[in-house]
Amino acid sequence: MPTWEQMKAFLTAQYEIAERIDNKNINLKSHQNDSSKTLFKPQASNNMQYNRHVNKSHTFVSNQTNKWQPVCEICKGGHNIRSCERFKKLSVSDRNNLVRQHKLCINCLSNAHTTKDCESKFSCVYCQRRHHSLLHITNFQNMKQNQFHKTTGLVTTTKSDNPEISNPEKREEQSCCSKAAKIQALHSENESKILLPTAVITIAHKGDLFKLRALIDQGSQRSFISSKAQNRLKLPIKHSNFQISGMGGRIIQNSNKICPITIVSPNADIRIDAQAIVLPQLTNLLPSYEVNKIHWEKCSHLKLADPNCHTPSQIDILLGSDLIPQIILEGIEKISNKLLAQNTIFGWIISGQVPEKINSFTTQVENISNEFLNNQLKKFWEIEELPQITQLSEEDQACEAYYKSTTTRNEHGRYVVRLPFKPTFPETIALGHSRISAVQQFLSLEKSLIKKSELKSAYDNVMDECLGLNHMEEAVPYEKVSKGRYLSFYLPHHGVIRPDKITTKVRVVFNASKCTSSGKSLNDVLYTGPTLQPDLMLLILNWRMFKYVFNGDVEKLYRQILVHEDDQDFQRIVFRKSSNSPISDYKLKTVTFGINCAPYLAIRTLHEVAKTNATNLPLASSVLQTQTYVDDILSGSHSLSLACESLSQVIKALNSAGFPLKKITSNHSDIIKDIKKEDLLDTDFLKFEKASTTKTLGIQWNAITDQFSYTIESISAMSAITKRQILSSVAKLFDPEIFGQTQR
């Protein structure tokens, strides 16, 4: 591999030569706008591509040794004008004047050719027109009136009644996408327009049929649906990650949602099941202009899939090449030399060029959106509302049924659970090999731990404790494979430091979202399970209603629940205490923090303990189901004797399943007088005020005064990074995008 200095010298030499020499054999791609950066969000293209993993490799070979020293036309320094600091500090209008004065190419700022001979493939990153980004201004009449647009073939004239915008000498440099550019008027002429194929299709969902307007796009690798249509039909969604790229391979959108759709033909004889990626908006209105109906006389004998394809309307769904073979039927008819009709299961679709002269005058007025502010205000009254009871989805119901049918208890009373794999695993979605990446990540972790001896010692102690408690066991280093499918998974792990914790200062966290060689992770093939924990605010408020209260923490909740032996191969790790020893493989035998279904399995098991003891320990059953947040129990009573009895029953119920209750506190000494000292948070609890303060669900609580409090750090004691974060947050509150330019 060449060093960076060698690569930099090579690229610089090639770039400088290409600026001066008109050589057809040089194929050079260089980016001219690295000095101008902006957040640019282009419109979505009809030719979308679905890219999840992009791997690019480039090979550079050069025999060029001669270097040419550039000379800046402005300051006569040894650099290009685009790198000149004096040039960058000028206003945009002054830059344009200097470029015209020195007869430079306005697209690449070269003096070796004119603009019309410029072969650069790049344009302005702000507006995509053929000029350099450093020359970008809001209104292009300052550069040249009635400028010919080379990309679209339109003659564009822009006018403005605002003298500050019309006169570049009296205004600041602005982006054409800026909120300050309030009004933009455009006039355009064109001799023809392109008609894209559209169809009105039927979507079936829960026994109902819905009509959507679709764009048939063979240039798209995947199908898409607008979020508005998905919400209107209440289609279920799954979370995944997609990068959508348009022409030139530029990423224009990201999506993390996909939903299943069922397309039904008009005669209901064909049903197509597909997956559509959810996007906020697919395209603008199609067609852009209303087309004269005279052109439809030649196709009046055809049953059109979209009878109003000549009228501009919104697109709800885009059918890509993944569905084209299933919807296209035999039959193609040429309506004219430029219009084509194709037969589909929805009817005939029309596409091509419509010979019609189009004149338009468009005025665009931009309004400041208050959507963000509205969402912020909406949260205030939503906090006051009671939580709605959510219905379990089909996946959650399947997960619940699987738990009931597979969960057992061993001879010691501990619960043994199975991992809720999706029914499509491993036939449809499969895992790949994962041990190599787990070993690489461990070696990286080991290097950082060696530099911090205290952290490494604590990390090793956690692993030793797992071995001593039989929560993990050593295993043979191999990956289980059956019929070409991997039936094991290696979990990468790292440490999380928790200095505020009294007991465990370091927690080992396992990453089940690490992708294997197949592109799927363990979390991808597991159900997450329904959300079972109650609303945190209501739980704390309910706890405050009792006169006598107690709370406690279920020690190592996840690790007290065993995982079935058949599923332990999906919880493999690699570890060693000394870098001089060989790396060993282990299997985790309990529910593991970091797997997406772990919270569900833990809370669901506590609920199962409550149901099992509903008859003999009714007070404990109620506490475990309604007054518990994961492993924290907050309960009490208006009666001192009832509060003591509730705590006693909770301890008995938990002990029956191997869940020890630790760090117990209360606001009355009689409630905890019979509790073992090792189970109390502090033996001096309720004796001294300082020893009687603890954190309950992240809130500081003093048991003697029975008050909540919080501690803040003074501004002077804050780090520079923290101060910058606070200032950044405050600055966002005064963003003109939210409150408007005048209020700022």
Solvent accessible surface area in square Angstrom, and as a share of the most:
residue,aa,sasa,rsa
1,M,227,1.01
2,P,71,0.44
3,T,81,0.47
4,W,163,0.57
5,E,122,0.55
6,Q,109,0.48
7,M,34,0.15
8,K,106,0.45
9,A,36,0.28
10,F,41,0.17
11,L,69,0.34
12,T,63,0.36
13,A,9,0.07
14,Q,39,0.17
15,Y,36,0.14
16,E,15,0.07
17,I,29,0.15
18,A,35,0.27
19,E,17,0.08
20,R,77,0.28
21,I,92,0.46
22,D,115,0.60
23,N,62,0.32
24,K,158,0.67
25,N,138,0.71
26,I,59,0.30
27,N,137,0.70
28,L,60,0.30
29,K,160,0.68
30,S,36,0.23
31,H,99,0.44
32,Q,5,0.02
33,N,5,0.02
34,D,102,0.53
35,S,47,0.30
36,S,17,0.11
37,K,178,0.75
38,T,59,0.34
39,L,183,0.91
40,F,62,0.26
41,K,172,0.73
42,P,34,0.21
43,Q,136,0.60
44,A,25,0.19
45,S,31,0.20
46,N,45,0.23
47,N,64,0.33
48,M,0,0.00
49,Q,68,0.30
50,Y,49,0.19
51,N,38,0.20
52,R,88,0.32
53,H,129,0.58
54,V,78,0.45
55,N,145,0.74
56,K,156,0.66
57,S,109,0.70
58,H,138,0.61
59,T,124,0.72
60,F,99,0.41
61,V,123,0.71
62,S,47,0.31
63,N,146,0.75
64,Q,67,0.30
65,T,117,0.68
66,N,114,0.59
67,K,150,0.64
68,W,102,0.36
69,Q,120,0.53
70,P,8,0.05
71,V,83,0.48
72,C,0,0.00
73,E,29,0.13
74,I,30,0.15
75,C,41,0.25
76,K,144,0.61
77,G,21,0.20
78,G,46,0.44
79,H,57,0.26
80,N,29,0.15
81,I,3,0.02
82,R,21,0.07
83,S,59,0.38
84,C,2,0.01
85,E,108,0.48
86,R,145,0.53
87,F,0,0.00
88,K,57,0.24
89,K,168,0.71
90,L,58,0.29
91,S,54,0.35
92,V,4,0.02
93,S,12,0.08
94,D,53,0.28
95,R,16,0.06
96,N,8,0.04
97,N,67,0.34
98,L,39,0.20
99,V,1,0.00
100,R,114,0.41
101,Q,130,0.58
102,H,65,0.29
103,K,173,0.73
104,L,10,0.05
105,C,0,0.00
106,I,40,0.20
107,N,0,0.00
108,C,7,0.04
109,L,5,0.03
110,S,3,0.02
111,N,77,0.40
112,A,48,0.37
113,H,52,0.23
114,T,75,0.43
115,T,42,0.24
116,K,161,0.68
117,D,83,0.43
118,C,14,0.09
119,E,103,0.46
120,S,32,0.21
121,K,170,0.72
122,F,61,0.25
123,S,27,0.17
124,C,0,0.00
125,V,25,0.14
126,Y,42,0.16
127,C,22,0.13
128,Q,71,0.32
129,R,57,0.21
130,R,66,0.24
131,H,1,0.00
132,H,0,0.00
133,S,5,0.03
134,L,11,0.05
135,L,0,0.00
136,H,7,0.03
137,I,3,0.02
138,T,7,0.04
139,N,11,0.06
140,F,20,0.08
141,Q,26,0.11
142,N,37,0.19
143,M,28,0.12
144,K,137,0.58
145,Q,100,0.44
146,N,90,0.46
147,Q,47,0.21
148,F,121,0.51
149,H,34,0.15
150,K,116,0.49
151,T,102,0.59
152,T,75,0.43
153,G,43,0.41
154,L,40,0.20
155,V,75,0.43
156,T,29,0.17
157,T,31,0.18
158,T,15,0.08
159,K,148,0.63
160,S,34,0.22
161,D,152,0.79
162,N,63,0.32
163,P,95,0.60
164,E,104,0.46
165,I,13,0.07
166,S,43,0.27
167,N,51,0.26
168,P,31,0.19
169,E,115,0.52
170,K,143,0.60
171,R,33,0.12
172,E,140,0.63
173,E,103,0.46
174,Q,44,0.20
175,S,36,0.23
176,C,31,0.19
177,C,89,0.53
178,S,34,0.22
179,K,64,0.27
180,A,49,0.38
181,A,13,0.10
182,K,86,0.37
183,I,104,0.53
184,Q,60,0.27
185,A,17,0.13
186,L,56,0.28
187,H,68,0.30
188,S,22,0.14
189,E,80,0.36
190,N,63,0.33
191,E,120,0.54
192,S,20,0.13
193,K,19,0.08
194,I,102,0.52
195,L,2,0.01
196,L,52,0.26
197,P,22,0.14
198,T,4,0.03
199,A,0,0.00
200,V,55,0.32
201,I,1,0.01
202,T,10,0.06
203,I,0,0.00
204,A,13,0.10
205,H,28,0.13
206,K,173,0.73
207,G,80,0.77
208,D,82,0.43
209,L,114,0.57
210,F,61,0.26
211,K,139,0.59
212,L,4,0.02
213,R,22,0.08
214,A,0,0.00
215,L,2,0.01
216,I,4,0.02
217,D,14,0.07
218,Q,108,0.48
219,G,39,0.38
220,S,1,0.00
221,Q,94,0.42
222,R,46,0.17
223,S,0,0.00
224,F,0,0.00
225,I,0,0.00
226,S,10,0.06
227,S,33,0.21
228,K,126,0.53
229,A,0,0.00
230,Q,17,0.08
231,N,96,0.49
232,R,119,0.43
233,L,7,0.03
234,K,159,0.68
235,L,5,0.03
236,P,73,0.46
237,I,60,0.31
238,K,99,0.42
239,H,141,0.63
240,S,30,0.19
241,N,104,0.54
242,F,9,0.04
243,Q,71,0.32
244,I,0,0.00
245,S,0,0.00
246,G,2,0.02
247,M,141,0.63
248,G,85,0.82
249,G,44,0.42
250,R,110,0.40
251,I,80,0.41
252,I,19,0.10
253,Q,32,0.14
254,N,104,0.53
255,S,12,0.08
256,N,78,0.40
257,K,75,0.32
258,I,19,0.10
259,C,0,0.00
260,P,47,0.29
261,I,4,0.02
262,T,26,0.15
263,I,0,0.00
264,V,5,0.03
265,S,6,0.04
266,P,77,0.48
267,N,125,0.64
268,A,69,0.53
269,D,104,0.54
270,I,60,0.30
271,R,155,0.57
272,I,8,0.04
273,D,114,0.59
274,A,11,0.09
275,Q,73,0.32
276,A,0,0.00
277,I,0,0.00
278,V,9,0.05
279,L,1,0.00
280,P,96,0.60
281,Q,101,0.45
282,L,2,0.01
283,T,19,0.11
284,N,92,0.47
285,L,96,0.48
286,L,22,0.11
287,P,7,0.04
288,S,76,0.49
289,Y,88,0.34
290,E,111,0.50
291,V,2,0.01
292,N,70,0.36
293,K,131,0.55
294,I,109,0.56
295,H,42,0.19
296,W,28,0.10
297,E,124,0.56
298,K,132,0.56
299,C,2,0.01
300,S,91,0.58
301,H,122,0.55
302,L,21,0.11
303,K,151,0.64
304,L,33,0.17
305,A,5,0.04
306,D,4,0.02
307,P,86,0.54
308,N,92,0.47
309,C,6,0.04
310,H,10,0.05
311,T,47,0.27
312,P,41,0.26
313,S,43,0.28
314,Q,78,0.35
315,I,11,0.05
316,D,12,0.06
317,I,0,0.00
318,L,0,0.00
319,L,0,0.00
320,G,0,0.00
321,S,46,0.29
322,D,55,0.29
323,L,5,0.03
324,I,19,0.10
325,P,104,0.65
326,Q,93,0.41
327,I,0,0.00
328,I,49,0.25
329,L,80,0.40
330,E,168,0.75
331,G,32,0.31
332,I,118,0.60
333,E,61,0.27
334,K,140,0.60
335,I,21,0.10
336,S,36,0.23
337,N,142,0.73
338,K,109,0.46
339,L,6,0.03
340,L,59,0.29
341,A,0,0.00
342,Q,32,0.14
343,N,32,0.16
344,T,3,0.02
345,I,17,0.08
346,F,10,0.04
347,G,10,0.10
348,W,45,0.16
349,I,4,0.02
350,I,4,0.02
351,S,24,0.16
352,G,22,0.21
353,Q,55,0.24
354,V,0,0.00
355,P,81,0.51
356,E,44,0.20
357,K,119,0.50
358,I,22,0.11
359,N,89,0.45
360,S,23,0.15
361,F,138,0.57
362,T,72,0.42
363,T,79,0.46
364,Q,88,0.39
365,V,92,0.53
366,E,46,0.21
367,N,122,0.63
368,I,53,0.27
369,S,64,0.41
370,N,77,0.39
371,E,115,0.52
372,F,113,0.47
373,L,50,0.25
374,N,84,0.43
375,N,69,0.35
376,Q,72,0.32
377,L,85,0.43
378,K,94,0.40
379,K,115,0.49
380,F,138,0.57
381,W,137,0.48
382,E,76,0.34
383,I,121,0.62
384,E,148,0.66
385,E,105,0.47
386,L,142,0.71
387,P,77,0.48
388,Q,159,0.71
389,I,163,0.83
390,T,116,0.68
391,Q,159,0.71
392,L,79,0.39
393,S,59,0.38
394,E,144,0.64
395,E,73,0.33
396,D,31,0.16
397,Q,101,0.45
398,A,43,0.33
399,C,1,0.01
400,E,32,0.14
401,A,61,0.47
402,Y,75,0.29
403,Y,7,0.03
404,K,133,0.56
405,S,90,0.58
406,T,33,0.19
407,T,28,0.16
408,T,79,0.46
409,R,96,0.35
410,N,41,0.21
411,E,150,0.67
412,H,138,0.62
413,G,15,0.15
414,R,71,0.26
415,Y,6,0.02
416,V,22,0.13
417,V,0,0.00
418,R,60,0.22
419,L,2,0.01
420,P,3,0.02
421,F,43,0.18
422,K,56,0.24
423,P,107,0.68
424,T,61,0.35
425,F,22,0.09
426,P,28,0.18
427,E,114,0.51
428,T,106,0.61
429,I,34,0.17
430,A,29,0.23
431,L,5,0.02
432,G,4,0.04
433,H,74,0.33
434,S,4,0.03
435,R,60,0.22
436,I,107,0.54
437,S,31,0.20
438,A,2,0.01
439,V,26,0.15
440,Q,114,0.51
441,Q,59,0.26
442,F,6,0.02
443,L,66,0.33
444,S,71,0.46
445,L,23,0.11
446,E,9,0.04
447,K,139,0.59
448,S,52,0.33
449,L,6,0.03
450,I,93,0.47
451,K,170,0.72
452,K,117,0.50
453,S,85,0.55
454,E,150,0.67
455,L,33,0.16
456,K,39,0.17
457,S,60,0.39
458,A,29,0.22
459,Y,0,0.00
460,D,15,0.08
461,N,90,0.46
462,V,23,0.13
463,M,1,0.00
464,D,55,0.28
465,E,68,0.31
466,C,13,0.08
467,L,72,0.36
468,G,67,0.65
469,L,90,0.45
470,N,88,0.45
471,H,21,0.09
472,M,3,0.01
473,E,65,0.29
474,E,116,0.52
475,A,17,0.13
476,V,107,0.62
477,P,81,0.51
478,Y,101,0.38
479,E,38,0.17
480,K,80,0.34
481,V,76,0.44
482,S,48,0.31
483,K,186,0.79
484,G,67,0.64
485,R,80,0.29
486,Y,53,0.20
487,L,40,0.20
488,S,0,0.00
489,F,1,0.00
490,Y,1,0.00
491,L,0,0.00
492,P,3,0.02
493,H,4,0.02
494,H,75,0.33
495,G,25,0.24
496,V,60,0.34
497,I,100,0.51
498,R,45,0.16
499,P,103,0.64
500,D,96,0.50
501,K,76,0.32
502,I,126,0.64
503,T,92,0.53
504,T,53,0.31
505,K,97,0.41
506,V,8,0.05
507,R,88,0.32
508,V,14,0.08
509,V,24,0.14
510,F,21,0.09
511,N,48,0.25
512,A,1,0.01
513,S,65,0.42
514,K,73,0.31
515,C,66,0.40
516,T,12,0.07
517,S,69,0.45
518,S,58,0.37
519,G,24,0.23
520,K,64,0.27
521,S,3,0.02
522,L,0,0.00
523,N,25,0.13
524,D,57,0.30
525,V,0,0.00
526,L,2,0.01
527,Y,25,0.09
528,T,79,0.46
529,G,13,0.13
530,P,10,0.06
531,T,113,0.66
532,L,47,0.23
533,Q,60,0.27
534,P,46,0.29
535,D,63,0.33
536,L,69,0.34
537,M,111,0.50
538,L,70,0.35
539,L,7,0.03
540,I,15,0.08
541,L,97,0.48
542,N,54,0.28
543,W,3,0.01
544,R,100,0.36
545,M,134,0.60
546,F,40,0.17
547,K,128,0.54
548,Y,39,0.15
549,V,5,0.03
550,F,0,0.00
551,N,14,0.07
552,G,6,0.06
553,D,27,0.14
554,V,0,0.00
555,E,57,0.26
556,K,59,0.25
557,L,6,0.03
558,Y,29,0.11
559,R,50,0.18
560,Q,14,0.06
561,I,0,0.00
562,L,41,0.20
563,V,2,0.01
564,H,59,0.26
565,E,127,0.57
566,D,88,0.46
567,D,4,0.02
568,Q,12,0.05
569,D,18,0.09
570,F,12,0.05
571,Q,0,0.00
572,R,5,0.02
573,I,0,0.00
574,V,2,0.01
575,F,8,0.03
576,R,40,0.15
577,K,103,0.44
578,S,46,0.30
579,S,55,0.36
580,N,144,0.74
581,S,44,0.29
582,P,112,0.70
583,I,41,0.21
584,S,28,0.18
585,D,2,0.01
586,Y,22,0.08
587,K,33,0.14
588,L,10,0.05
589,K,34,0.14
590,T,5,0.03
591,V,3,0.01
592,T,7,0.04
593,F,85,0.36
594,G,29,0.28
595,I,4,0.02
596,N,38,0.19
597,C,0,0.00
598,A,1,0.01
599,P,54,0.34
600,Y,7,0.03
601,L,3,0.01
602,A,0,0.00
603,I,8,0.04
604,R,8,0.03
605,T,0,0.00
606,L,2,0.01
607,H,33,0.15
608,E,47,0.21
609,V,1,0.01
610,A,0,0.00
611,K,106,0.45
612,T,74,0.43
613,N,12,0.06
614,A,49,0.38
615,T,131,0.76
616,N,99,0.51
617,L,23,0.11
618,P,73,0.46
619,L,52,0.26
620,A,0,0.00
621,S,8,0.05
622,S,56,0.36
623,V,6,0.03
624,L,1,0.01
625,Q,72,0.32
626,T,81,0.47
627,Q,25,0.11
628,T,10,0.06
629,Y,52,0.20
630,V,36,0.20
631,D,37,0.19
632,D,39,0.20
633,I,0,0.00
634,L,2,0.01
635,S,2,0.01
636,G,8,0.08
637,S,9,0.06
638,H,121,0.54
639,S,46,0.29
640,L,48,0.24
641,S,82,0.53
642,L,86,0.43
643,A,0,0.00
644,C,41,0.25
645,E,78,0.35
646,S,7,0.04
647,L,2,0.01
648,S,43,0.28
649,Q,20,0.09
650,V,0,0.00
651,I,37,0.19
652,K,121,0.51
653,A,0,0.00
654,L,0,0.00
655,N,85,0.43
656,S,54,0.35
657,A,0,0.00
658,G,17,0.16
659,F,1,0.00
660,P,37,0.23
661,L,7,0.04
662,K,48,0.20
663,K,62,0.26
664,I,0,0.00
665,T,2,0.01
666,S,0,0.00
667,N,31,0.16
668,H,58,0.26
669,S,63,0.41
670,D,54,0.28
671,I,8,0.04
672,I,14,0.07
673,K,139,0.59
674,D,126,0.65
675,I,29,0.15
676,K,135,0.57
677,K,151,0.64
678,E,119,0.53
679,D,24,0.12
680,L,30,0.15
681,L,33,0.16
682,D,53,0.28
683,T,75,0.44
684,D,54,0.28
685,F,9,0.04
686,L,39,0.19
687,K,138,0.58
688,F,126,0.52
689,E,105,0.47
690,K,189,0.80
691,A,27,0.21
692,S,0,0.00
693,T,50,0.29
694,T,22,0.13
695,K,124,0.52
696,T,6,0.04
697,L,34,0.17
698,G,61,0.59
699,I,59,0.30
700,Q,50,0.22
701,W,0,0.00
702,N,17,0.09
703,A,2,0.01
704,I,81,0.41
705,T,62,0.36
706,D,44,0.23
707,Q,109,0.49
708,F,63,0.26
709,S,51,0.33
710,Y,181,0.69
711,T,111,0.65
712,I,137,0.70
713,E,99,0.44
714,S,63,0.41
715,I,112,0.57
716,S,100,0.64
717,A,66,0.51
718,M,34,0.15
719,S,63,0.41
720,A,63,0.49
721,I,105,0.53
722,T,48,0.28
723,K,74,0.31
724,R,147,0.54
725,Q,109,0.48
726,I,69,0.35
727,L,122,0.61
728,S,56,0.36
729,S,67,0.43
730,V,68,0.39
731,A,63,0.49
732,K,133,0.56
733,L,107,0.53
734,F,115,0.48
735,D,47,0.24
736,P,31,0.19
737,E,89,0.40
738,I,21,0.11
739,F,79,0.33
740,G,5,0.05
741,Q,117,0.52
742,T,129,0.75
743,Q,133,0.59
744,R,172,0.63
